Amino acid sequence: MFFRALPLLIVALLSVAAVLQEDQKYSLQEKRELKTLDDISFTINNIQFIPSELDAYFTDQAFLKSSLFNLYTRLKLALGDSPSEDVTLGKDYWFFLGSPISKKYANLINYSSKTLKLSEPSNYLRIKSKLKSSLNSQGISYLYVIAPDKSSVYPEYLPDQYYHFNLSRQGLSSTISARFESELGLSFLNLKDVLIEGKANSSKPLYYLWDTHWNTRGASISEAAIAERLKLIVDRSDFNIEPLDFVINKKKSYTGDLAKFAGATHLSEEVLNANPNNYLAAKCVKGTFGNRSLACTRGVKAMRILLIRDSFSAALIPFMSQRYSDLFAVQEYPLNSRIEKLVKELQPDVVIEQVVEREFLYFSGVPRIPL
C-alpha cells in the first residue's frame, strides 16, 4: 500500500515545496514568463479556471525544476548535443546561431546538398540607392554598414559538416555585397574583411563564444572602420579615426544570448566595457523619436549622426557617443519614408544604417526557410 501511495506522496511534497519556495517570475532556460500565485484570481467568477491555472502554476514552479533543467543542459553539452534547435555547438565550445532544424535560422548555418541560388537584390538595392540620392541632395551623407554573422568571421569553429554550405553562403553574401558596393560606392561598408584582419592581429576573440554578437574588441575595430570611412565620405582631414579605449572587467559575469537559448545559464564570459574619456564622454538619454531611441550629445560643433541600428550597435554606441558631437540612435529596420521623417526631425549630418548580415541577405531576397 505504501509503495502505491508513494508517487502521490512525492507529488504532494513537491507541490507543497513549490508553494513554500519563492515564486520565480521568469525562466532564462525557457525564455518565458512563469505562472505565479499572484497571477491566479481566486474569485467566484474565475472558479472554473482555477484548477487549470493551478496546474500551470505547479508545472512552472515545480521544486528544483530550474536546477534539474540546468543539470539536463550540462549533460547535453557534455555529450556534444545542443539543448536548443536554434543553437549549434561548434568546435572548442563555440556556439553559433541556427541549425538545420531551426525554424527561424536554418539558412544561417544550415548545410545542404542543394546549391545556393543567387538571389536578386536589385529591388532592395534600388531602395537604398534612392535613399542615398535623396539624402545627398539635402547635403546629408549616407553610410550602409553590414555587421557580419559570427560564422562569417570564425568559420573555422563551425562543425565540419557545415564547411561546404558555409563556403556557398559566403560566396552568395560576397556577390550581393559587391553589387551594393558597385552601386553605393563609399556609402557601402561590409565589416567582414576588417574583422577578419583584426582577428589575425589579435590573440583574443572578437565575438563572444556564447553570444551572437561581437564583443567590445570587435566593436572597437568596427567603430574605428566606420569612422575611417566617414572621414572619406565627409572629407574631413581633421577627423579622428583612431580606435577608442576600452577596459576589460575580469569578472566573468556575462551570459550570452546563445547560452540563454540553450538553457546554459551557467556559462559566462569576461566582460569588456568601453572606457570613455571624460573630455569626450557624451551624456546619453532615452529618446522619444523611435523604438529604443537614444540621444547622446556633447554640445559642441562637430558631426551629428543618425544611427539606424539593430542589436549589434549596442556595443558601438559607447564609442560613437564619444567621437561625434551628437548621436541619435533608433533600433528599427525602417522604410525610406520613416528615415526621411527622422532626418527632418533630427537634422543629422550623416545617416548610418547598420544591418546584421543575415538580415541584409534576407532583405536582398535570400529565403529564411531551409534549402
Backbone torsions as a table, in degrees:
resi	resn	phi	psi	omega
1	MET	NA	-41.0	-179.2
2	PHE	-60.6	-44.6	-177.1
3	PHE	-68.1	-30.0	176.9
4	ARG	-68.7	-35.0	-178.1
5	ALA	-84.3	-11.2	-175.4
6	LEU	-58.3	-46.1	178.4
7	PRO	-57.9	-41.2	179.2
8	LEU	-66.2	-36.5	178.8
9	LEU	-64.9	-41.7	179.6
10	ILE	-63.5	-45.1	178.7
11	VAL	-60.3	-42.8	-179.7
12	ALA	-63.1	-43.9	180.0
13	LEU	-64.3	-42.1	178.5
14	LEU	-65.0	-37.3	178.9
15	SER	-66.3	-42.3	177.4
16	VAL	-63.0	-42.5	179.1
17	ALA	-62.1	-38.2	179.5
18	ALA	-63.4	-38.4	179.9
19	VAL	-70.9	-38.8	-175.7
20	LEU	-74.6	-31.7	-179.7
21	GLN	-76.3	158.2	179.0
22	GLU	-68.9	131.2	-178.9
23	ASP	-64.2	136.0	173.4
24	GLN	-91.6	131.6	-176.1
25	LYS	-89.9	-23.3	-176.2
26	TYR	-144.7	140.9	177.1
27	SER	-107.4	116.0	176.6
28	LEU	-67.8	-34.9	-179.3
29	GLN	-66.5	-41.9	-177.9
30	GLU	-93.6	-8.8	177.7
31	LYS	56.3	48.9	-179.7
32	ARG	-155.8	162.5	174.2
33	GLU	-72.6	143.6	179.6
34	LEU	-103.2	153.2	177.5
35	LYS	-74.3	129.4	176.4
36	THR	-119.1	165.9	178.2
37	LEU	-61.7	-32.7	179.2
38	ASP	-64.8	-20.6	-179.4
39	ASP	-81.3	-12.3	-175.2
40	ILE	-97.2	128.2	178.5
41	SER	-94.7	109.5	179.9
42	PHE	-90.9	63.1	-179.7
43	THR	-118.8	163.5	-178.9
44	ILE	-62.8	-32.4	-179.4
45	ASN	-70.5	-21.4	-176.6
46	ASN	-108.1	9.2	-170.0
47	ILE	-59.7	-33.1	-177.9
48	GLN	-72.5	-20.3	-178.2
49	PHE	-97.4	-10.9	-175.5
50	ILE	-60.4	-43.5	179.3
51	PRO	-57.7	-45.3	-179.2
52	SER	-68.4	-35.7	179.1
53	GLU	-69.7	-37.4	176.0
54	LEU	-65.4	-39.3	177.4
55	ASP	-60.7	-44.3	177.7
56	ALA	-64.4	-38.1	179.8
57	TYR	-62.7	-49.8	-178.2
58	PHE	-66.6	-30.8	175.9
59	THR	-66.6	-45.3	-177.8
60	ASP	-72.0	-36.0	-173.8
61	GLN	-103.8	20.9	-178.7
62	ALA	-53.2	139.1	-177.3
63	PHE	-60.9	129.8	178.8
64	LEU	65.9	12.9	-178.6
65	LYS	-57.7	-47.4	-178.4
66	SER	-62.1	-42.5	-179.6
67	SER	-65.1	-42.2	179.4
68	LEU	-66.8	-37.8	177.7
69	PHE	-63.8	-41.2	179.5
70	ASN	-65.0	-39.3	177.8
71	LEU	-63.7	-41.1	177.1
72	TYR	-61.5	-43.2	179.9
73	THR	-62.4	-44.8	179.0
74	ARG	-60.8	-40.1	179.2
75	LEU	-65.0	-44.7	178.8
76	LYS	-60.7	-44.2	179.9
77	LEU	-65.3	-38.9	178.9
78	ALA	-62.6	-30.7	179.0
79	LEU	-86.5	0.2	180.0
80	GLY	76.4	26.1	-178.1
81	ASP	-119.7	130.6	-178.5
82	SER	-76.5	134.0	176.5
83	PRO	-74.8	-8.3	-176.7
84	SER	-127.8	138.5	177.3
85	GLU	-69.7	-15.5	-179.2
86	ASP	-93.5	3.8	-178.3
87	VAL	-131.2	131.3	174.2
88	THR	-108.0	135.0	176.5
89	LEU	-85.9	119.4	178.7
90	GLY	-95.7	-168.4	179.1
91	LYS	-73.5	154.4	177.8
92	ASP	52.7	32.4	173.9
93	TYR	69.7	24.1	173.4
94	TRP	-81.5	138.6	175.6
95	PHE	-104.5	142.9	177.5
96	PHE	-129.6	148.0	179.7
97	LEU	-77.0	130.0	175.2
98	GLY	103.2	164.6	176.2
99	SER	-167.5	168.3	179.5
100	PRO	-61.6	-23.9	-178.3
101	ILE	-101.7	0.9	-179.8
102	SER	-69.8	134.1	178.9
103	LYS	-80.2	-24.5	-176.8
104	LYS	-96.9	-37.0	-167.7
105	TYR	-127.8	35.4	-175.7
106	ALA	-61.2	-44.0	-175.4
107	ASN	-78.6	-7.3	178.7
108	LEU	-70.6	-33.6	-174.9
109	ILE	-144.3	14.1	-177.7
110	ASN	-69.1	153.8	170.5
111	TYR	-121.0	146.0	-172.5
112	SER	-156.0	151.3	175.5
113	SER	-79.6	-13.5	-179.6
114	LYS	-79.5	152.7	179.0
115	THR	-85.1	136.2	176.0
116	LEU	-71.1	125.1	178.9
117	LYS	-88.5	144.2	177.8
118	LEU	-70.4	124.8	178.2
119	SER	-78.3	172.8	179.0
120	GLU	-108.0	98.9	-175.0
121	PRO	-85.1	2.3	-170.2
122	SER	-58.0	-38.3	-177.0
123	ASN	-64.9	-48.3	179.3
124	TYR	-64.3	-38.9	178.2
125	LEU	-63.5	-39.9	177.9
126	ARG	-61.5	-39.4	179.2
127	ILE	-61.6	-44.8	-178.7
128	LYS	-72.2	-35.5	177.7
129	SER	-65.4	-39.8	177.7
130	LYS	-64.5	-40.7	178.6
131	LEU	-63.2	-44.5	179.2
132	LYS	-59.0	-46.3	-179.6
133	SER	-61.6	-42.6	180.0
134	SER	-63.4	-45.1	-180.0
135	LEU	-66.1	-43.3	179.8
136	ASN	-61.3	-34.5	179.4
137	SER	-67.4	-19.0	177.3
138	GLN	-97.3	5.5	-179.1
139	GLY	79.7	20.9	-178.1
140	ILE	-111.2	130.8	178.4
141	SER	-81.6	157.5	-176.3
142	TYR	-135.6	139.2	177.4
143	LEU	-142.1	124.9	176.9
144	TYR	-104.9	121.7	-172.3
145	VAL	-120.1	132.1	175.6
146	ILE	-103.2	125.2	171.2
147	ALA	-91.7	115.4	-174.5
148	PRO	-67.2	147.6	170.8
149	ASP	-65.3	151.9	-178.5
150	LYS	-58.8	-35.5	-179.4
151	SER	-67.4	-18.3	177.6
152	SER	-80.4	-30.5	-177.4
153	VAL	-93.9	-30.9	-178.4
154	TYR	-125.3	56.4	-179.0
155	PRO	-66.7	-20.7	-177.8
156	GLU	-66.8	-16.0	179.2
157	TYR	-96.6	-0.1	174.9
158	LEU	-71.5	151.6	172.3
159	PRO	-58.0	149.4	-174.8
160	ASP	-57.4	-32.6	-176.4
161	GLN	-68.5	-12.3	179.0
162	TYR	-92.2	-4.1	-169.6
163	TYR	-56.0	-54.9	-174.8
164	HIS	-68.9	-38.4	177.2
165	PHE	-63.1	-42.7	-178.7
166	ASN	-62.8	-38.2	176.1
167	LEU	-60.2	-44.1	179.1
168	SER	-63.8	-42.8	-178.7
169	ARG	-66.2	-40.4	178.5
170	GLN	-66.8	-37.1	176.2
171	GLY	-63.0	-41.7	177.1
172	LEU	-62.4	-46.7	-179.7
173	SER	-61.3	-42.1	-179.5
174	SER	-65.8	-38.5	-179.9
175	THR	-65.2	-44.9	179.7
176	ILE	-67.3	-40.6	178.6
177	SER	-61.0	-38.8	179.9
178	ALA	-62.7	-37.2	178.1
179	ARG	-65.5	-42.1	179.4
180	PHE	-66.6	-40.7	-179.7
181	GLU	-65.4	-37.8	178.6
182	SER	-63.8	-37.7	-178.1
183	GLU	-82.4	-43.4	-173.5
184	LEU	-94.1	-13.4	178.2
185	GLY	63.2	-132.4	-178.4
186	LEU	-66.0	-13.8	-179.6
187	SER	-81.4	5.9	175.7
188	PHE	-122.3	129.1	-177.8
189	LEU	-139.4	111.2	171.8
190	ASN	-96.7	119.5	-173.0
191	LEU	-82.0	4.8	-176.4
192	LYS	-58.6	-52.7	-177.3
193	ASP	-64.0	-36.9	178.6
194	VAL	-61.2	-43.7	-177.9
195	LEU	-74.2	-35.0	176.4
196	ILE	-64.8	-39.5	175.8
197	GLU	-65.4	-42.5	178.2
198	GLY	-63.9	-35.4	177.7
199	LYS	-62.6	-40.4	-179.4
200	ALA	-66.0	-25.8	-177.7
201	ASN	-98.8	9.2	-177.1
202	SER	-130.5	137.3	176.5
203	SER	-85.2	-8.2	-179.3
204	LYS	-110.5	149.0	-179.9
205	PRO	-67.8	152.2	178.5
206	LEU	-99.2	-7.3	174.5
207	TYR	-122.9	152.8	173.7
208	TYR	-68.8	143.1	178.8
209	LEU	-66.0	-36.3	-171.6
210	TRP	-118.2	31.3	178.9
211	ASP	-143.0	157.4	178.3
212	THR	-69.9	-29.1	-163.9
213	HIS	-96.0	163.2	169.4
214	TRP	-67.5	154.7	173.7
215	ASN	-90.7	-170.7	-174.8
216	THR	-68.1	-27.2	174.4
217	ARG	-61.7	-50.3	179.0
218	GLY	-63.5	-38.7	179.9
219	ALA	-66.5	-38.4	179.3
220	SER	-62.8	-45.0	177.9
221	ILE	-63.3	-43.1	-177.9
222	SER	-66.5	-43.1	-178.7
223	GLU	-65.0	-38.6	177.8
224	ALA	-65.9	-36.3	177.6
225	ALA	-67.2	-37.1	176.0
226	ILE	-63.9	-43.6	178.9
227	ALA	-62.7	-40.2	179.1
228	GLU	-63.4	-40.1	178.3
229	ARG	-68.2	-40.4	178.4
230	LEU	-62.3	-35.3	178.7
231	LYS	-59.0	-37.8	177.9
232	LEU	-72.1	-39.5	-176.0
233	ILE	-69.4	-44.8	-175.8
234	VAL	-91.5	-5.4	177.3
235	ASP	56.1	57.9	178.6
236	ARG	-116.1	101.1	-177.1
237	SER	-67.8	-24.4	-178.1
238	ASP	-89.7	5.7	-173.5
239	PHE	-79.0	124.5	-179.4
240	ASN	-75.2	126.1	-179.7
241	ILE	-120.1	10.1	179.8
242	GLU	-69.3	142.8	175.9
243	PRO	-59.5	139.7	-180.0
244	LEU	-88.9	158.3	-173.6
245	ASP	-71.9	154.0	168.6
246	PHE	-144.8	159.8	179.4
247	VAL	-117.1	158.0	179.0
248	ILE	-111.1	122.2	174.6
249	ASN	-90.6	113.5	-173.9
250	LYS	-70.1	-15.6	178.3
251	LYS	-65.8	118.7	-177.2
252	LYS	-85.0	95.4	-173.2
253	SER	-135.6	7.6	-178.4
254	TYR	-96.8	118.2	176.1
255	THR	-102.6	112.7	-173.9
256	GLY	-70.9	164.8	-177.3
257	ASP	-64.4	-34.9	179.3
258	LEU	-69.0	-36.4	175.1
259	ALA	-62.5	-40.7	178.1
260	LYS	-67.1	-41.9	177.7
261	PHE	-56.4	-40.2	-177.0
262	ALA	-82.4	-4.2	-177.1
263	GLY	77.4	9.2	-177.6
264	ALA	-90.3	62.3	-175.3
265	THR	-73.1	-4.8	176.2
266	HIS	-81.2	-10.9	-179.0
267	LEU	-88.0	133.1	177.9
268	SER	-148.0	156.8	-176.4
269	GLU	-126.2	168.8	177.9
270	GLU	-64.2	147.0	-177.3
271	VAL	-97.1	130.9	177.1
272	LEU	-112.5	126.6	-178.6
273	ASN	-124.2	143.5	173.2
274	ALA	-67.7	146.7	-178.1
275	ASN	-118.3	87.0	-174.1
276	PRO	-63.2	136.5	170.1
277	ASN	-71.7	129.7	-175.9
278	ASN	-56.4	-33.9	-179.6
279	TYR	-70.9	-33.8	-175.8
280	LEU	-91.9	-17.8	-171.5
281	ALA	-58.1	134.1	179.5
282	ALA	-102.7	152.8	175.4
283	LYS	-90.4	120.6	-178.0
284	CYS	-109.1	132.8	178.7
285	VAL	-131.9	158.7	177.7
286	LYS	-65.8	131.8	-179.1
287	GLY	-88.9	171.4	-179.5
288	THR	-123.3	18.5	-171.6
289	PHE	-114.4	10.2	177.9
290	GLY	171.8	179.7	-179.1
291	ASN	-63.6	126.6	-179.4
292	ARG	48.4	41.2	-176.3
293	SER	-74.9	149.8	-176.3
294	LEU	-143.0	137.4	177.9
295	ALA	-122.9	122.4	178.3
296	CYS	-120.0	131.5	-177.9
297	THR	-143.5	143.7	175.5
298	ARG	-112.7	-4.7	175.3
299	GLY	69.8	25.1	177.7
300	VAL	-121.0	161.4	180.0
301	LYS	-84.1	115.6	177.4
302	ALA	-157.6	-108.1	-176.0
303	MET	-130.3	127.0	178.4
304	ARG	-96.5	125.7	-175.4
305	ILE	-115.3	132.9	167.5
306	LEU	-105.7	115.6	-177.7
307	LEU	-106.0	113.4	173.2
308	ILE	-94.9	116.7	-164.4
309	ARG	-136.8	171.6	165.1
310	ASP	-123.1	-161.1	-171.7
311	SER	-66.0	-21.8	-179.2
312	PHE	-65.0	-27.1	-177.9
313	SER	-78.2	-7.4	178.0
314	ALA	-57.3	-35.5	179.3
315	ALA	-84.3	-15.5	178.1
316	LEU	-81.8	-35.1	-172.0
317	ILE	-57.4	-42.0	178.4
318	PRO	-58.5	-30.5	176.3
319	PHE	-81.2	-46.6	-176.7
320	MET	-63.3	-32.8	-179.7
321	SER	-69.5	-16.0	175.0
322	GLN	-88.3	-30.4	-170.3
323	ARG	-84.1	-29.5	-174.0
324	TYR	-114.2	157.1	-178.1
325	SER	-67.2	-39.9	-179.9
326	ASP	-140.0	136.9	177.6
327	LEU	-131.2	122.3	176.8
328	PHE	-116.8	121.1	-174.3
329	ALA	-124.1	137.8	173.0
330	VAL	-132.9	140.8	178.3
331	GLN	-96.7	92.5	-176.8
332	GLU	-151.5	163.0	164.6
333	TYR	-117.7	78.2	-168.4
334	PRO	-86.6	161.6	170.4
335	LEU	-74.6	164.2	178.8
336	ASN	-57.0	-38.1	-178.2
337	SER	-63.2	-36.8	177.8
338	ARG	-68.0	-41.3	178.7
339	ILE	-64.2	-41.9	178.5
340	GLU	-61.9	-36.3	177.9
341	LYS	-66.1	-42.2	177.7
342	LEU	-64.5	-38.8	179.0
343	VAL	-62.3	-44.2	179.6
344	LYS	-62.0	-37.9	-177.7
345	GLU	-76.9	-39.2	-170.3
346	LEU	-102.4	-16.9	176.4
347	GLN	53.2	57.1	-179.7
348	PRO	-79.9	161.4	171.1
349	ASP	-86.3	-29.2	-177.4
350	VAL	-139.1	139.8	171.5
351	VAL	-111.5	124.5	176.8
352	ILE	-115.0	125.9	171.8
353	GLU	-106.4	118.8	176.9
354	GLN	-109.3	124.4	-176.5
355	VAL	-132.8	133.1	177.0
356	VAL	-69.2	149.2	-172.0
357	GLU	-56.1	-42.3	-176.5
358	ARG	-63.4	-35.0	177.7
359	GLU	-75.0	-36.2	176.5
360	PHE	-58.2	-45.0	178.9
361	LEU	-66.6	-38.9	179.6
362	TYR	-64.9	-45.7	178.6
363	PHE	-61.8	-29.2	-178.2
364	SER	-86.3	0.5	172.6
365	GLY	115.4	-2.1	179.1
366	VAL	-78.2	124.0	-176.2
367	PRO	-70.2	153.5	176.0
368	ARG	-85.4	-18.6	-176.3
369	ILE	-69.4	152.9	178.5
370	PRO	-58.8	145.7	-179.1
371	LEU	-87.0	NA	NA
